[in-house]
Amino acid sequence: MKKVVTSLGLLLAVAPAAYAQQDSGLYLGGRVGPSFLEDSCVSDANCGDSELAAGVVTGYNFNNWFALEGTYDYLGRFDTSFDQSGTTLSAAGDLTALTLAPKFAYHLKPDTALYGKVGGAWWNWNSSAGDRDDVSLMGAIGVDHQATDNINVRLEYQHINDMDDGYFSSVDNNLVTVGMTYHFGRTSSEPMPEPMVEEPVMAEPAPEPQMVAEPQTIVLSETGETELFGFDEATLSPQAAASLQPLINRLLQHEEATATIIGHTDSKGPAAYNQKLSERRAQAVADVFVDAGIDAERLTVMGKGESTPIASNDTVDGRAKNRRVEVTSPEFVYVEVQ
């Protein structure tokens, strides 16, 4: 038992050192759930094989998909009974386990991920028959969800394979837990801002019959107090749709006018997901023009995901500026009707 406690202390000491170097990534939490010990008693049908377990979780996220994670769990007090060399061995003891493994995540959404772990488990069974420990293979799968700025919740299934030492003989432990982790240094979520509309550049009339309309641009970005899009959504708010009216009027008044609509995101979440989200948000803006009676063939619609930031993605304000939709109507020549 002393070796297990010492190893847990080393694990908790190493993680803060990594955090001090990076100022982010460290997380710490707890978990609880039922623990099942398969085939712990071969000679006693009434031997219990399920108990309530609880433990602590600590780890360090190196990026969005890879972390190093350790756990220490009290797996319950179990009875054992085995026949060895014609003698029945029976005892009750407390089972604990210390695990260490890489954690690989796949993001279903920016705030929700499936994950898997494969590593080692150092288990210890402390009973009246003695203190026994050994190392076995451990595997786990789960789902992790960011609930608040710094809190994640998770559901996990863990399997420790083939415990075999004295009173244990090819015994497996299955653990199902719900847990919560606190993530240090993670930036707070941004408020829903108001779209910013640049002042339109009006075309100056020329004395000649042929007139030139100067380019005109409107940028919808999350830098104000009015909602542009809901979180992880591509439905344009009524306030943001109303700010497009100057460009809608331009295209309604001049059949020569066209518009290019480009969606952008920040770098939070997988790049492929951000690309699709930017395309859907650009199309939501284009739908406002079409609903106003403008032919879709006069619109060029595209998404560039997180590839063209205009500010740093390391700050809250920078990410808000990068979440934007740019609508540009290029220069065109028209004949003024007298």
C-alpha positions as CSV (number, residue, x, y, z in Angstrom):
1,M,0.0,0.0,0.0
2,K,2.8,2.4,0.8
3,K,4.2,2.0,-2.7
4,V,0.8,2.8,-4.3
5,V,0.4,6.0,-2.2
6,T,4.0,7.1,-3.0
7,S,3.4,6.6,-6.7
8,L,0.1,8.7,-6.6
9,G,2.1,11.5,-4.9
10,L,4.6,11.5,-7.7
11,L,1.9,11.6,-10.3
12,L,0.2,14.6,-8.6
13,A,3.6,16.3,-8.3
14,V,4.6,15.9,-12.0
15,A,1.4,17.4,-13.4
16,P,1.7,20.8,-11.7
17,A,5.2,21.1,-13.0
18,A,4.0,20.7,-16.5
19,Y,1.3,23.2,-15.8
20,A,3.8,25.8,-14.6
21,Q,5.7,25.5,-17.9
22,Q,2.6,25.8,-20.1
23,D,0.2,27.8,-17.9
24,S,-2.6,25.6,-19.2
25,G,-3.6,22.0,-19.8
26,L,-3.7,20.6,-16.2
27,Y,-6.9,19.1,-14.9
28,L,-7.9,17.4,-11.6
29,G,-11.1,15.8,-10.4
30,G,-12.9,12.9,-9.0
31,R,-15.3,10.1,-10.0
32,V,-17.7,7.5,-8.4
33,G,-19.5,4.4,-9.6
34,P,-20.1,0.6,-9.3
35,S,-17.1,-1.7,-9.4
36,F,-17.4,-5.4,-10.5
37,L,-14.9,-8.2,-9.7
38,E,-15.5,-11.1,-12.0
39,D,-15.0,-14.7,-10.8
40,S,-13.6,-13.6,-7.4
41,C,-15.1,-16.7,-5.7
42,V,-15.2,-20.1,-7.4
43,S,-16.3,-22.0,-4.3
44,D,-18.9,-19.7,-2.7
45,A,-22.0,-18.9,-4.6
46,N,-22.9,-16.1,-2.1
47,C,-19.7,-14.3,-2.5
48,G,-20.4,-10.6,-3.5
49,D,-18.7,-9.4,-6.7
50,S,-19.9,-5.7,-6.9
51,E,-19.1,-2.7,-4.7
52,L,-19.2,1.1,-4.8
53,A,-15.9,2.6,-6.0
54,A,-14.5,6.2,-5.8
55,G,-11.3,7.8,-7.0
56,V,-9.4,10.8,-8.2
57,V,-8.4,11.8,-11.7
58,T,-5.5,14.0,-12.8
59,G,-4.0,14.7,-16.2
60,Y,-2.5,17.1,-18.7
61,N,-3.9,18.0,-22.1
62,F,-1.0,18.5,-24.6
63,N,-3.5,19.5,-27.3
64,N,-7.2,19.0,-28.3
65,W,-6.8,15.2,-28.9
66,F,-4.0,14.0,-26.7
67,A,-3.5,13.9,-22.9
68,L,-1.6,11.9,-20.3
69,E,-3.9,10.8,-17.5
70,G,-3.6,9.0,-14.2
71,T,-6.2,7.8,-11.7
72,Y,-6.3,6.3,-8.2
73,D,-9.4,4.4,-7.2
74,Y,-10.7,2.5,-4.2
75,L,-12.5,-0.3,-6.0
76,G,-14.3,-1.8,-3.0
77,R,-14.0,-4.5,-0.4
78,F,-14.3,-8.0,-1.9
79,D,-14.4,-11.6,-0.6
80,T,-12.2,-14.1,-2.4
81,S,-12.2,-17.9,-2.3
82,F,-10.0,-20.2,-4.5
83,D,-8.9,-23.7,-4.4
84,Q,-5.1,-24.0,-4.7
85,S,-3.3,-27.4,-4.4
86,G,-6.4,-29.0,-2.7
87,T,-6.7,-26.1,-0.2
88,T,-9.5,-23.5,-0.1
89,L,-8.1,-20.0,0.4
90,S,-10.6,-17.4,1.6
91,A,-10.2,-13.8,2.6
92,A,-11.8,-10.4,2.4
93,G,-9.8,-7.3,1.5
94,D,-9.8,-3.8,0.1
95,L,-8.9,-3.5,-3.6
96,T,-7.2,-0.3,-4.9
97,A,-5.7,0.6,-8.3
98,L,-3.3,3.2,-9.6
99,T,-3.5,3.7,-13.5
100,L,-1.4,5.7,-15.9
101,A,-2.2,5.9,-19.7
102,P,-2.2,8.1,-22.8
103,K,-5.7,9.5,-23.5
104,F,-6.8,10.0,-27.2
105,A,-9.9,12.1,-27.9
106,Y,-12.1,12.5,-31.0
107,H,-14.3,15.7,-30.9
108,L,-18.0,15.1,-31.9
109,K,-18.5,18.9,-31.2
110,P,-16.1,21.6,-30.0
111,D,-17.2,20.9,-26.4
112,T,-17.9,17.1,-26.5
113,A,-15.4,14.3,-27.2
114,L,-15.2,10.5,-27.2
115,Y,-12.0,9.2,-25.7
116,G,-10.0,6.0,-25.2
117,K,-7.1,4.9,-22.9
118,V,-4.8,1.9,-22.9
119,G,-2.1,1.7,-20.2
120,G,-1.0,0.0,-17.0
121,A,-2.8,-0.6,-13.7
122,W,-0.9,-1.2,-10.4
123,W,-3.5,-2.8,-8.2
124,N,-3.2,-3.7,-4.5
125,W,-5.4,-6.0,-2.4
126,N,-5.0,-5.4,1.4
127,S,-6.6,-8.1,3.5
128,S,-6.1,-10.2,6.7
129,A,-4.3,-12.7,4.4
130,G,-1.7,-10.2,3.5
131,D,-0.9,-7.2,1.2
132,R,-0.7,-8.3,-2.4
133,D,-0.1,-6.2,-5.5
134,D,0.8,-6.6,-9.2
135,V,0.6,-4.8,-12.5
136,S,-2.1,-5.6,-15.2
137,L,-3.2,-4.2,-18.5
138,M,-5.9,-1.4,-18.3
139,G,-8.2,-0.1,-21.0
140,A,-11.0,2.5,-20.8
141,I,-13.5,4.4,-23.1
142,G,-15.7,7.3,-22.3
143,V,-17.3,10.6,-23.3
144,D,-16.1,14.0,-21.9
145,H,-18.2,17.2,-22.1
146,Q,-17.2,20.8,-21.2
147,A,-20.1,22.0,-19.0
148,T,-18.8,25.4,-17.9
149,D,-15.7,27.6,-18.4
150,N,-13.5,25.3,-16.2
151,I,-15.6,22.2,-15.4
152,N,-15.9,19.0,-17.5
153,V,-18.2,16.1,-16.8
154,R,-17.5,12.6,-18.0
155,L,-18.8,9.0,-18.2
156,E,-16.3,6.2,-18.4
157,Y,-16.0,2.4,-18.5
158,Q,-12.6,1.0,-17.3
159,H,-11.4,-2.6,-17.5
160,I,-8.4,-4.1,-15.6
161,N,-7.5,-7.4,-17.1
162,D,-6.3,-10.7,-15.5
163,M,-5.4,-10.0,-11.9
164,D,-3.4,-13.1,-10.8
165,D,-1.6,-13.2,-7.5
166,G,-2.3,-15.6,-4.7
167,Y,-5.9,-15.1,-3.7
168,F,-6.7,-13.7,-7.1
169,S,-6.7,-16.0,-10.1
170,S,-7.4,-14.6,-13.5
171,V,-9.8,-12.0,-12.1
172,D,-11.0,-9.0,-14.1
173,N,-12.3,-5.7,-12.7
174,N,-14.9,-3.6,-14.5
175,L,-15.6,0.0,-13.3
176,V,-18.3,2.3,-14.5
177,T,-18.0,5.9,-13.2
178,V,-19.4,9.4,-13.6
179,G,-16.9,12.1,-12.9
180,M,-16.0,15.8,-12.9
181,T,-12.7,17.5,-13.6
182,Y,-11.5,21.1,-13.1
183,H,-9.3,22.5,-15.9
184,F,-6.8,25.1,-14.7
185,G,-5.9,28.1,-16.9
186,R,-8.7,27.6,-19.4
187,T,-10.0,30.9,-20.7
188,S,-13.6,31.9,-19.9
189,S,-16.3,31.8,-22.5
190,E,-17.2,34.9,-24.5
191,P,-20.5,36.8,-24.2
192,M,-22.8,36.8,-27.2
193,P,-21.8,40.0,-29.0
194,E,-23.5,42.4,-31.2
195,P,-22.7,42.4,-34.9
196,M,-20.5,45.3,-36.1
197,V,-21.4,47.0,-39.3
198,E,-18.8,49.1,-41.1
199,E,-20.0,52.4,-42.5
200,P,-20.8,51.9,-46.2
201,V,-18.7,53.7,-48.8
202,M,-21.2,55.5,-51.0
203,A,-20.4,55.9,-54.7
204,E,-19.8,59.5,-55.8
205,P,-21.9,60.5,-58.8
206,A,-20.0,61.4,-61.9
207,P,-21.1,63.9,-64.6
208,E,-20.7,61.2,-67.3
209,P,-23.7,58.9,-68.2
210,Q,-21.7,55.9,-67.1
211,M,-21.4,55.6,-63.3
212,V,-19.0,53.6,-61.2
213,A,-20.2,52.1,-57.9
214,E,-17.4,51.7,-55.4
215,P,-16.9,48.5,-53.5
216,Q,-19.0,48.1,-50.4
217,T,-18.3,45.7,-47.5
218,I,-20.2,44.7,-44.3
219,V,-18.5,42.5,-41.7
220,L,-20.7,40.7,-39.2
221,S,-18.5,39.7,-36.2
222,E,-19.0,38.7,-32.6
223,T,-17.4,41.8,-31.1
224,G,-20.5,43.6,-29.7
225,E,-23.4,42.8,-27.4
226,T,-26.0,41.6,-29.9
227,E,-26.1,37.9,-30.8
228,L,-24.9,37.0,-34.3
229,F,-25.2,33.2,-34.2
230,G,-26.1,31.0,-31.3
231,F,-23.4,28.7,-30.0
232,D,-22.5,26.0,-32.6
233,E,-25.5,27.2,-34.7
234,A,-25.8,28.8,-38.2
235,T,-29.1,30.6,-37.8
236,L,-28.6,34.4,-38.3
237,S,-30.2,36.6,-35.5
238,P,-32.9,39.2,-36.6
239,Q,-30.5,42.1,-35.5
240,A,-27.7,40.8,-37.7
241,A,-30.0,40.2,-40.7
242,A,-31.3,43.8,-40.4
243,S,-27.7,45.1,-40.6
244,L,-27.4,43.6,-44.1
245,Q,-30.1,45.9,-45.5
246,P,-27.7,48.5,-47.2
247,L,-26.2,45.8,-49.4
248,I,-29.6,44.2,-50.1
249,N,-30.8,47.6,-51.3
250,R,-27.7,48.0,-53.5
251,L,-28.4,44.6,-55.3
252,L,-32.1,45.4,-55.6
253,Q,-31.4,48.8,-57.2
254,H,-28.7,47.6,-59.6
255,E,-28.9,44.4,-61.5
256,E,-25.2,44.7,-62.3
257,A,-24.3,44.4,-58.6
258,T,-23.1,41.1,-57.1
259,A,-21.9,40.0,-53.7
260,T,-19.3,37.6,-52.2
261,I,-20.1,36.1,-48.8
262,I,-17.3,34.4,-46.8
263,G,-17.7,32.7,-43.4
264,H,-14.8,32.5,-40.9
265,T,-14.4,30.9,-37.4
266,D,-11.8,30.9,-34.6
267,S,-9.5,28.0,-34.0
268,K,-11.4,26.4,-31.1
269,G,-12.4,22.9,-32.0
270,P,-11.3,20.6,-35.0
271,A,-10.4,22.3,-38.2
272,A,-12.7,20.1,-40.3
273,Y,-15.7,20.9,-38.1
274,N,-14.9,24.7,-38.2
275,Q,-14.7,24.6,-42.1
276,K,-18.3,23.1,-42.3
277,L,-19.6,25.6,-39.7
278,S,-18.1,28.6,-41.6
279,E,-19.8,27.3,-44.8
280,R,-23.2,26.9,-43.1
281,R,-23.0,30.4,-41.6
282,A,-22.1,32.0,-44.9
283,Q,-25.1,30.2,-46.5
284,A,-27.3,31.6,-43.7
285,V,-26.3,35.1,-44.7
286,A,-26.9,34.3,-48.4
287,D,-30.4,33.1,-47.6
288,V,-31.3,36.6,-46.3
289,F,-30.4,38.0,-49.7
290,V,-32.4,35.3,-51.6
291,D,-35.4,35.9,-49.3
292,A,-35.3,39.6,-50.2
293,G,-35.7,38.7,-54.0
294,I,-32.1,38.6,-55.1
295,D,-31.1,35.8,-57.6
296,A,-28.8,33.3,-56.0
297,E,-26.6,33.3,-59.2
298,R,-25.5,36.9,-58.2
299,L,-24.1,35.6,-54.9
300,T,-20.7,33.8,-54.4
301,V,-20.9,31.9,-51.1
302,M,-17.9,30.1,-49.4
303,G,-16.4,29.2,-46.0
304,K,-12.7,29.5,-45.0
305,G,-13.0,28.0,-41.5
306,E,-10.2,29.0,-39.2
307,S,-7.6,29.5,-42.0
308,T,-7.7,33.3,-42.3
309,P,-7.7,34.9,-38.8
310,I,-7.6,38.7,-38.5
311,A,-6.6,38.6,-34.8
312,S,-4.9,36.3,-32.3
313,N,-6.8,33.2,-31.3
314,D,-5.0,33.2,-27.9
315,T,-7.4,35.8,-26.5
316,V,-11.1,36.1,-26.0
317,D,-11.4,39.4,-28.0
318,G,-9.2,37.9,-30.8
319,R,-11.4,34.8,-31.2
320,A,-14.5,37.0,-31.2
321,K,-13.1,39.1,-34.1
322,N,-12.2,35.9,-36.0
323,R,-15.8,34.5,-35.8
324,R,-17.2,36.7,-38.6
325,V,-19.0,36.7,-42.0
326,E,-17.6,39.2,-44.6
327,V,-20.1,40.4,-47.3
328,T,-18.5,42.4,-50.1
329,S,-20.2,43.9,-53.2
330,P,-17.4,44.7,-55.7
331,E,-17.1,47.7,-57.9
332,F,-19.4,47.8,-61.0
333,V,-20.3,50.2,-63.8
334,Y,-23.9,51.2,-64.5
335,V,-25.8,53.8,-66.6
336,E,-27.7,56.4,-64.6
337,V,-31.3,56.6,-65.7
338,Q,-32.4,60.3,-66.2
